[in-house]
Amino acid sequence: MSKTKKQARPAPTNCDYCMYYEYDEDYECYTCGKDLDEDDMAHFLSGRSFECPFFRNGNEYAIVKKQM
């Protein structure tokens, strides 16, 4: 009997909720609208936890909740 391991799904990143995370029609995928410097990009690509200095919550519902 062979045991099958479940593939670990990567944790969702803040990019999914960031207002700078935009769909690029030329590349047909989502990209970051902010330019990361070389050190930030290397840290991001390393796969370790990364806190983007440009992150802004793009969730309109959360913004409206604060206004109420």
Helices and strands as residue ranges (DSSP letters): G 14-17, E 21-24, E 29-32, H 38-45, H 60-67
